[in-house]
Amino acid sequence: MLSEKIQKLIEAEFPGNDISVTVPEVQTHGHFTTNLAFSLAKKERMSPMQAAEKIKSAVIAEDPEKLIEKIEVAAPGFVNFWLTPKSIQDIFARISQSKNFGKSKVGDGRKIIVEYSSPNIAKPMHVGHFRATIIGDALANIHKALGYKVIRWNYLGDWGVQFGKLTAAYKMWGDAKKLKAEPIKHLLELYVRFSAQAKINPEFENLGQLEFKKLENGDKGNRKLWELFRKVSLKDFDKVYKMLGVKFDVEIGESFYESHLKPLTKSLVKDGIAKRSEGALIIDLEKYGLPRALVEKSDGASLYLTRDLANIKYRLSKYKTDKIIHVVGQEQSLHFQQFFRVAEMLGLGKDKFFHVGTALVLGPDGKKLSTREGKTIFIEDIINEALSITREIVKEKNSSVSAKEREKIAKVVAIGALKYNDLSQSRLSNIIFDWNKMLSFEGDSGPYLQYTYVRLKSILRKMRPSKFDPKVLALPGELDLILKLDRFPEAIQKSAETFYPHYLAQYLYDLAKSASRFYEEHPVLKAESAVRKARLALISCAADALKTGLNLLGVETLERM
């Protein structure tokens, strides 16, 4: 990447400084810029403009590859760089010859677990799970592209007092015929009914805890019901995952660690980490600025934190992983702070665990997305609605295409639109669920990027790229598109390092705009032979980068639309 080369030139002259080389917001301010002068000025007791001039002089004197055409200093202390056309052309020659451009081996030899989706058994997957599922899947893809050995982990919520409540509800009001016909719907109805009764009669809470305790103690009847609830739920989840094109390497729930819990709590007490308080087992985290953590209730029942600790011990022991990422709603932030602190106290590691939080999904009115009745919206309903709308759009735009082909296009566009709408925004920002914007073929949307790819491929079908001379690409529009392509690996790496896939999505939108502008302003097929060959190679590389990038986000592309 050219930005790295500029950075290394500066580092060679000014070692020990935190150097950042970025693309200026205004194109006339150069190809790259650095603000190093501001920190250097403080160190060397000079003005930022003096420091900027010093940087300029030093870099001009030491440029063995002759990358830089000119350097300018701009108030109040920025150093702006313009590259020579040859350095940009040379970069494109390398890009065009790369079979896996954008990907790398920076993670070679390292193993990472990405935990995401993690729905609760006996409940439909709701819109809140959508963000964790889509973001987690994208991060898994991105890390794999960087050479990491990635283990995709679905940590199912299949244990806890809620199953005691559901068991009690089923024993009182369950209907075997309804369970067979619409299992998840019936189980949700039972749980909602039980919760409503518990608000009126506190004894229902005690009943739920009693039934869960029986389940923990191995009661055969409760165990059989729990297994049934789990089985029908997994079948329902798999249907949604298939629609989204999401797969996992490991699907293990909290229940898997049931036998691990007693040895774990004994170890916590023995090592002086946990202590008894009014019958419950707690860990004092006050010195870390955190509230105390509860790891076992007074009745001996386990908690989410206990099962998480058992889970992480198992993962480290079995998989010897270097990093574990938990993609879970930001509202769980405190839990993960406590969890990671206790894991450190247990000697499981300090910088291996990361909570990748996600914010809310809001409707166009800015309120939490729900039905008109205020009920939770489920993922399957959203997918079906997206498909319904997209089918009409595709039918209107492609009436001559067969019904089978239209259905294929509608599915790819609908799922791509849903995913990109989420991934194009910061995971810590609430996202607005606006069908019109999401399914538009213009602007920052999945369909726009997919359509841009289709348009590039339509040109390439008319004439295939062949051997070319990169030196004929000397116009500003040509060089600008090359520079945009050069930043593709950086966008992938930044998304991985920060756990923010929207950096890659933003880059792809910028690339799509640049590619569209390029072929609208620069004739490709009608250009003279040498220029035509070079421009075909350029749009071929742009198309490849778009496809690779979208696929990393979990968004499919189409050859025709």
Residue pairs with C-beta under 8 A, 6 or more apart in sequence:
1 486
1 487
1 489
1 490
2 31
2 32
2 67
2 83
2 87
2 88
2 91
2 483
2 486
3 21
3 22
3 23
3 32
3 486
3 487
3 490
4 21
5 65
5 67
6 21
6 32
6 34
6 67
6 68
6 81
7 19
7 20
7 21
9 59
9 62
9 63
9 67
9 68
10 19
10 21
10 34
10 36
10 55
10 59
11 17
11 19
12 62
13 55
13 58
13 59
13 62
14 36
14 40
14 55
14 58
17 36
17 39
17 40
17 43
18 39
19 34
19 36
20 34
20 35
20 36
21 32
21 33
21 34
22 32
22 33
22 34
23 31
23 32
23 33
23 487
24 30
24 32
24 33
24 80
27 480
29 74
29 78
29 80
30 72
30 80
30 81
30 82
31 81
31 82
31 83
31 483
32 80
32 81
32 83
33 78
33 79
33 80
33 81
34 55
34 78
34 79
34 81
35 77
35 78
36 51
36 55
36 79
37 48
37 49
37 51
37 52
37 54
37 55
37 77
37 78
37 79
38 48
38 51
38 77
40 51
40 54
40 55
41 47
41 48
41 50
41 51
41 77
44 51
44 54
46 54
47 77
48 76
48 77
49 73
49 75
49 76
49 77
51 77
52 73
52 74
52 77
52 78
52 79
53 73
55 79
56 71
56 72
56 73
56 79
59 68
59 71
59 79
59 81
60 68
60 71
65 87
66 84
66 86
66 87
67 83
67 84
67 87
68 81
68 82
68 83
68 84
68 87
69 82
69 83
69 84
69 85
70 81
70 82
71 79
71 80
71 81
71 82
72 79
72 80
72 82
73 79
73 80
74 80
83 483
85 474
85 479
86 471
88 479
88 482
88 483
88 486
89 470
89 471
89 473
89 474
89 479
89 482
90 470
91 482
91 486
92 470
92 473
92 482
92 485
92 537
92 538
92 541
93 470
95 101
95 482
95 485
95 486
95 541
96 468
96 470
96 537
96 540
96 541
101 485
101 488
101 489
101 541
101 544
101 545
101 548
102 145
102 488
102 489
102 492
102 545
102 548
102 549
103 145
103 146
103 147
103 489
103 492
103 548
104 145
104 146
104 147
104 489
104 492
104 493
105 146
105 147
106 146
106 147
106 493
107 143
107 146
107 147
107 148
107 149
107 496
108 147
108 148
110 147
110 148
110 149
110 322
110 323
111 148
111 149
111 150
111 151
111 319
111 320
111 321
111 322
111 323
112 143
112 148
112 149
112 150
112 151
112 321
112 322
112 323
112 324
112 325
113 150
113 151
113 153
113 315
113 319
113 321
113 323
113 324
113 325
114 136
114 139
114 140
114 143
114 150
114 151
114 152
114 153
114 325
114 327
115 136
115 153
115 154
115 155
115 324
115 325
115 326
115 327
115 328
116 132
116 133
116 135
116 136
116 137
116 139
116 140
116 152
116 153
116 154
116 327
117 125
117 129
117 132
117 133
117 136
117 154
117 241
117 246
117 248
117 327
118 129
118 132
118 154
118 155
118 156
118 157
118 328
119 125
119 129
119 156
119 157
119 233
119 237
120 156
120 157
120 158
120 162
121 156
121 157
121 158
121 163
121 229
121 230
121 233
121 234
121 253
122 162
122 163
122 166
122 184
122 187
122 188
122 191
122 229
122 230
122 233
123 184
123 187
123 188
123 191
123 233
124 184
124 185
124 188
124 236
124 378
124 379
124 380
125 133
125 236
125 237
125 240
125 378
125 379
125 380
126 376
126 377
126 378
126 379
127 361
127 369
127 376
127 377
127 378
127 379
127 382
127 433
128 329
128 360
128 361
129 379
130 361
130 379
130 382
130 418
130 422
131 329
131 358
131 359
131 361
131 422
131 427
131 431
132 327
132 328
132 329
132 358
133 241
133 244
133 246
133 379
134 244
134 418
134 419
134 422
134 423
134 554
135 327
135 356
135 358
135 422
135 423
135 427
135 501
136 152
136 325
136 327
136 356
137 152
137 244
137 246
137 554
138 419
138 423
138 495
138 501
138 504
138 552
138 553
138 554
139 325
139 327
139 356
139 495
139 496
139 499
139 501
140 150
140 152
141 551
141 552
141 553
141 554
142 492
142 495
142 496
142 501
142 504
142 552
143 150
143 496
144 150
145 492
145 548
145 552
146 492
146 493
146 496
151 249
151 250
151 319
151 321
152 247
152 248
152 249
152 250
153 248
153 249
153 250
153 251
153 252
153 315
154 248
154 250
154 251
154 252
155 252
155 253
155 254
155 311
156 234
156 251
156 252
156 253
156 254
157 253
157 254
158 226
158 230
158 233
158 253
158 254
158 255
159 253
159 254
159 255
159 258
159 302
159 307
160 212
160 254
160 304
161 208
161 209
161 212
161 301
162 191
162 208
162 212
163 211
163 212
163 215
163 226
163 229
164 207
164 208
164 209
164 210
164 211
164 212
164 213
164 214
164 215
165 191
165 194
165 195
165 198
165 204
165 207
165 208
165 211
165 212
166 187
166 190
166 191
166 194
166 229
167 211
167 212
167 215
167 222
167 225
167 226
168 194
168 204
168 207
168 208
168 210
168 211
169 190
169 191
169 193
169 194
170 187
170 190
170 225
171 211
173 190
173 193
174 186
174 190
175 186
178 185
178 186
179 186
179 187
179 228
179 232
183 232
183 233
183 235
183 236
184 232
184 233
184 236
187 229
187 232
187 233
194 204
194 208
197 204
198 204
198 205
198 208
209 299
209 301
211 222
212 301
213 299
213 300
213 301
214 222
215 222
215 223
215 226
216 258
216 300
216 301
216 302
226 255
230 253
230 255
234 251
239 380
240 379
240 380
240 383
241 247
241 248
243 380
243 383
243 415
244 379
244 383
244 415
244 419
244 554
245 415
245 554
245 556
246 554
252 311
254 304
254 307
254 311
256 314
257 307
257 310
257 311
257 314
258 302
260 310
260 313
260 314
261 302
261 306
261 307
261 310
264 306
264 309
264 310
264 313
265 274
265 281
265 295
265 296
265 306
267 346
268 274
268 281
268 283
268 295
268 346
269 275
269 276
269 281
271 346
273 283
273 342
273 345
273 346
274 281
274 282
274 283
274 295
274 296
275 281
275 282
275 283
275 284
276 282
278 298
279 298
279 299
280 294
280 296
280 297
280 298
281 294
281 295
281 296
282 292
282 293
282 294
282 295
283 292
283 293
283 295
283 338
283 342
283 345
284 292
285 291
285 292
285 293
285 338
285 341
285 342
286 292
288 341
290 334
290 337
290 338
290 341
291 334
291 338
293 305
293 338
293 342
294 303
294 305
295 302
295 303
295 305
295 306
295 309
295 342
296 302
296 303
296 306
297 303
304 335
305 335
305 338
305 339
305 342
308 339
309 339
309 342
309 343
309 346
312 324
312 339
312 343
312 348
312 353
313 346
313 348
315 321
315 324
316 348
316 349
316 352
321 352
322 352
323 352
323 353
323 354
324 352
324 353
324 354
325 354
325 356
325 499
326 336
326 353
326 354
326 355
326 356
327 356
327 358
328 336
328 355
328 356
328 357
328 358
329 357
329 358
329 359
330 357
330 358
330 359
330 428
332 355
332 357
333 355
333 357
336 353
336 355
337 355
339 353
340 353
340 355
343 349
343 353
344 350
354 499
356 427
356 499
357 427
357 428
358 427
358 428
359 427
359 428
359 429
359 430
359 431
360 368
360 369
360 430
360 431
361 368
361 369
361 422
361 430
361 431
361 433
362 368
362 369
362 430
362 431
362 432
362 433
363 369
363 370
363 432
363 433
364 432
364 433
364 434
366 432
369 377
369 433
370 376
370 377
371 377
382 418
383 414
383 415
383 418
385 435
386 414
386 415
386 417
386 418
386 435
386 438
386 439
387 410
387 411
387 414
389 414
389 435
389 439
390 410
390 411
390 413
390 414
390 417
390 439
391 406
391 407
391 410
393 410
393 413
393 439
394 401
394 406
394 409
394 410
394 413
395 406
397 561
398 405
398 406
398 409
398 561
401 409
408 558
409 558
409 561
412 450
412 556
412 557
412 558
413 439
413 446
413 447
413 450
413 558
413 561
414 439
415 555
415 556
416 446
416 447
416 450
416 550
416 555
416 556
417 438
417 439
417 445
417 446
417 447
418 438
418 446
419 446
419 553
419 554
419 555
420 445
420 446
420 449
420 505
420 550
420 553
420 555
421 431
421 433
421 437
421 438
421 445
421 446
422 431
423 501
423 502
423 504
423 505
423 553
423 554
423 555
424 444
424 502
424 505
424 506
424 509
425 431
425 502
426 500
426 502
427 499
427 500
427 501
427 502
437 443
437 445
438 445
438 446
439 445
439 447
440 447
440 448
441 447
441 448
441 451
442 448
444 509
446 555
448 509
448 512
449 508
449 509
449 512
449 546
449 550
449 555
450 550
450 555
450 556
450 557
450 558
450 561
451 561
452 512
452 515
452 516
452 546
453 512
453 543
453 546
453 547
453 550
453 557
453 558
454 557
454 558
454 559
454 560
454 561
455 516
455 519
456 515
456 519
456 539
456 540
456 542
456 543
456 546
457 543
457 559
457 560
458 560
459 519
459 524
459 525
459 536
459 539
460 536
460 539
460 540
460 543
462 525
463 525
463 532
463 536
464 536
465 533
465 536
465 537
465 540
466 533
466 536
467 533
468 530
468 533
468 534
468 536
468 537
469 530
469 533
469 534
470 534
472 530
472 531
472 534
473 479
473 482
473 534
473 535
473 538
475 522
477 517
477 518
477 521
477 522
478 518
478 522
478 534
478 535
478 538
480 514
480 518
481 514
481 515
481 518
481 538
481 542
482 538
484 510
484 511
484 514
485 511
485 541
485 542
485 545
487 507
488 507
488 511
488 545
488 548
488 549
491 503
491 504
491 506
491 507
491 508
491 549
492 504
492 549
492 552
494 500
494 503
494 504
495 501
495 502
495 503
495 504
501 553
504 549
504 552
504 553
505 553
507 549
508 545
508 546
508 549
508 550
508 553
511 542
511 545
511 546
511 549
512 546
514 542
515 539
515 542
515 543
515 546
518 538
518 539
518 542
519 539
522 535
524 532
524 535
524 536
524 539
525 532
526 532
527 535
546 557
547 557
550 556
550 557
551 557
